[in-house]
Amino acid sequence: MRSALFLALALTGSAALAEEAAPTADDLVALIEENGCSMEEADAEALLSPHGFTPENVAPLVDALIADGRASLDGAVLTVKTEACP
């Protein structure tokens, strides 16, 4: 279940970011936990792009988190489900 907000991230300098190690689902969860356990569409680019996330690498991570029950998507809000964010 991919959301347009994550696929539509307008990133600059993505070629330089692609040279770094791809971020993981755990990296995404940690960022969202630090953001108060959820991330709204308006926050996605500012929160994710400085950490190497691109539309190509974040979409499968979001799908996996949702499939594993570690996150939920309600409209344009992605919320993680962890010990820190019950």
Secondary structure as the mmCIF struct_conf table of DSSP 4:
data_model
#
loop_
_struct_conf.conf_type_id
_struct_conf.id
_struct_conf.beg_label_comp_id
_struct_conf.beg_label_asym_id
_struct_conf.beg_label_seq_id
_struct_conf.end_label_comp_id
_struct_conf.end_label_asym_id
_struct_conf.end_label_seq_id
HELX_RH_AL_P HELX_RH_AL_P1 ALA A 4 LEU A 7
TURN_TY1_P TURN_TY1_P1 ALA A 8 ALA A 8
BEND BEND1 THR A 12 GLY A 13
HELX_RH_AL_P HELX_RH_AL_P2 SER A 14 ALA A 18
TURN_TY1_P TURN_TY1_P2 GLU A 19 GLU A 19
BEND BEND2 GLU A 20 GLU A 20
HELX_LH_PP_P HELX_LH_PP_P1 ALA A 21 PRO A 23
HELX_RH_AL_P HELX_RH_AL_P3 ALA A 25 GLU A 34
TURN_TY1_P TURN_TY1_P3 ASN A 35 GLY A 36
BEND BEND3 CYS A 37 CYS A 37
STRN STRN1 SER A 38 GLU A 40
HELX_RH_AL_P HELX_RH_AL_P4 GLU A 41 LEU A 48
HELX_RH_3T_P HELX_RH_3T_P1 SER A 49 HIS A 51
TURN_TY1_P TURN_TY1_P4 GLY A 52 GLY A 52
HELX_RH_AL_P HELX_RH_AL_P5 PRO A 55 ALA A 67
TURN_TY1_P TURN_TY1_P5 ASP A 68 GLY A 69
BEND BEND4 ARG A 70 ARG A 70
STRN STRN2 ALA A 71 ASP A 74
TURN_TY1_P TURN_TY1_P6 GLY A 75 ALA A 76
STRN STRN3 VAL A 77 VAL A 80
BEND BEND5 THR A 82 ALA A 84
#
